[in-house]
């Protein structure tokens, strides 16, 4: 039975080579390729969440440019059977990329995904966002 909601906030950063920033991350015993971001904490707004996640995970400062997409359909968590997910995506600019340092031990590395390639993202809403991004930029 679903009795909790987990709000997730993610960033879309595309470099000058039309490559999307993604993270190789281990989570709940699984390896994932996912977009940077994470869970909203109590008392925090969505933009504050993104700023905090980038600072905590990657030692980076960002500028949030615009809202890109909010999940429109029901999605149960693949990691907790009692949770419903709601995901929100924003485009961002990284202000201090030369200071990138992985601080979160669950992140194995930062990778770049060409928007020209097949959709490699395993999470269902990330897949939708990747396709929408391709439509918008290509």
C-alpha positions as CSV (number, residue, x, y, z in Angstrom):
1,X,0.0,0.0,0.0
2,X,1.4,3.4,-1.0
3,X,1.3,5.8,2.0
4,X,4.2,8.2,1.2
5,X,5.2,10.6,-1.5
6,X,8.8,11.2,-2.4
7,X,9.5,14.4,-4.4
8,X,12.6,14.3,-6.5
9,X,14.2,17.3,-8.2
10,X,16.7,16.8,-11.0
11,X,18.9,19.0,-13.2
12,X,19.4,19.0,-17.0
13,X,22.8,20.3,-18.0
14,X,23.9,20.1,-21.6
15,X,27.4,21.0,-22.6
16,X,28.6,22.7,-25.8
17,X,28.9,19.3,-27.5
18,X,25.2,18.5,-27.0
19,X,26.0,16.0,-24.3
20,X,23.8,15.6,-21.2
21,X,25.5,15.4,-17.8
22,X,24.6,12.1,-16.0
23,X,25.9,10.3,-12.9
24,X,26.9,6.6,-12.6
25,X,25.6,5.9,-9.1
26,X,25.0,3.0,-6.9
27,X,21.7,3.1,-5.1
28,X,20.0,0.4,-3.0
29,X,22.4,-2.2,-4.4
30,X,21.8,-1.3,-8.0
31,X,23.9,0.6,-10.5
32,X,22.1,3.5,-12.2
33,X,22.8,6.1,-14.7
34,X,20.7,9.1,-13.6
35,X,20.5,12.9,-13.8
36,X,22.0,15.0,-11.0
37,X,19.7,15.9,-8.2
38,X,17.8,14.1,-5.5
39,X,15.1,14.2,-2.8
40,X,13.4,17.3,-1.5
41,X,13.8,17.7,2.2
42,X,11.2,19.1,4.6
43,X,11.2,22.9,4.7
44,X,13.0,23.2,1.4
45,X,11.8,24.5,-2.0
46,X,12.6,22.7,-5.3
47,X,15.3,25.2,-6.3
48,X,17.0,25.1,-2.9
49,X,17.0,21.3,-3.3
50,X,18.9,21.5,-6.6
51,X,21.5,23.9,-5.2
52,X,22.0,21.7,-2.1
53,X,22.3,18.5,-4.1
54,X,24.9,19.9,-6.5
55,X,26.9,21.3,-3.6
56,X,26.7,18.1,-1.5
57,X,27.3,15.6,-4.3
58,X,29.6,17.4,-6.8
59,X,31.0,20.5,-5.0
60,X,29.3,22.7,-7.7
61,X,27.3,25.9,-7.8
62,X,24.5,26.2,-10.3
63,X,22.2,28.8,-11.8
64,X,18.7,27.4,-12.4
65,X,17.5,28.6,-15.8
66,X,14.0,27.3,-16.2
67,X,11.5,24.6,-15.4
68,X,11.7,21.8,-18.0
69,X,9.3,19.0,-17.0
70,X,7.2,17.7,-14.2
71,X,6.1,14.1,-14.1
72,X,2.5,13.8,-15.3
73,X,1.6,10.2,-14.5
74,X,1.6,8.0,-11.4
75,X,4.9,6.3,-10.6
76,X,5.6,4.0,-7.7
77,X,9.1,3.9,-6.4
78,X,11.2,0.9,-7.6
79,X,13.1,1.0,-4.3
80,X,10.3,1.4,-1.7
81,X,7.0,-0.3,-2.4
82,X,5.0,2.1,-0.2
83,X,6.2,5.3,-2.0
84,X,4.8,7.3,-4.9
85,X,7.3,9.4,-6.7
86,X,6.9,12.9,-8.1
87,X,9.8,14.2,-10.2
88,X,10.5,17.8,-11.3
89,X,13.3,18.8,-13.8
90,X,15.0,22.1,-14.4
91,X,17.6,23.2,-16.8
92,X,20.7,24.6,-15.2
93,X,24.0,26.3,-15.9
94,X,27.1,25.2,-13.9
95,X,29.0,28.2,-12.5
96,X,32.2,26.6,-11.3
97,X,32.7,23.5,-13.4
98,X,36.5,23.6,-12.8
99,X,35.8,22.8,-9.1
100,X,33.9,19.6,-9.8
101,X,34.7,17.0,-7.1
102,X,32.6,14.0,-6.4
103,X,31.7,14.2,-2.7
104,X,29.0,11.5,-2.5
105,X,30.5,8.0,-2.2
106,X,27.5,6.5,-4.0
107,X,28.5,8.4,-7.2
108,X,31.1,6.5,-9.2
109,X,31.7,9.1,-11.9
110,X,30.2,11.9,-14.0
111,X,29.5,10.8,-17.6
112,X,28.4,12.6,-20.7
113,X,25.6,11.2,-22.9
114,X,25.3,12.5,-26.5
115,X,21.8,13.6,-27.4
116,X,22.5,11.8,-30.7
117,X,22.6,8.3,-29.1
118,X,19.8,6.0,-28.1
119,X,18.2,6.7,-24.8
120,X,20.5,5.1,-22.2
121,X,18.7,6.2,-19.0
122,X,17.0,3.4,-17.1
123,X,14.6,5.4,-14.9
124,X,11.1,5.8,-16.5
125,X,10.7,9.6,-16.1
126,X,14.4,10.3,-17.0
127,X,13.7,8.4,-20.3
128,X,10.8,10.8,-21.1
129,X,12.9,13.8,-20.2
130,X,15.7,12.6,-22.5
131,X,13.3,12.3,-25.4
132,X,11.8,15.7,-24.8
133,X,15.2,17.2,-24.6
134,X,16.2,15.7,-27.9
135,X,13.0,17.1,-29.5
136,X,13.8,20.5,-28.1
137,X,17.5,20.7,-29.0
138,X,18.0,18.6,-32.1
